[in-house]
């Protein structure tokens, strides 16, 4: 078998293996092949019929943004647009995409030119992130939005879980942190939380907390724990500040 034949056999094997690892079987395998073809390879290859993945990368960026935006809007219904934008930017950053691409081992399956090979292009975060976006577009074109969404949510499952935990239970925002930042900007001081009442048996207590800023009560919260009550007080204070 010639060298080019060996490379083609290995590429076909990697493509089949990749379809198993991403959990999607292509009806049009050429789309996945295109997604894994870097422009440096297309420019150097003698066979000019093959396409590089730049157009798929462009489309994949938009598809990924839609899927992540919809997920965040559903998961954090009380979050303002600015907060959702920050969360989306964190999820679709080059660093996040490159990490996901490495988990899928996309680098070893890429077709890249000699120059990129010599400069360790398979490890470049920008190249890996772009390739993942191209794969997302390939799935979208081959099967539609549903399988593309399933792939994205599966690929970023751990990232999304970390995000939910950071934002609090059931998508609850960290209102205390937001209020603290607002108080520092507005008053150059920190809020204080005072527990004014505890009621109920030990196994089912209810706490009531007042939030004080410069000696004034800005919010009252009730919860099953002091932490929950403080969050609710901070939320009320933020809502009042926004409406004033």
PyMOL commands that set and color helices and strands:
alter all, ss='L'
color gray80, all
select helices_A, chain A and resi 3-22+29-35+39-44+54-75+81-91+94-103+107-109+114-118+121-123+125-143+145-155+157-167+169-171+175-186+202-204+226-243
alter helices_A, ss='H'
color red, helices_A
select strands_A, chain A and resi 192-199+206-213+216-223
alter strands_A, ss='S'
color yellow, strands_A
deselect
rebuild
show_as cartoon
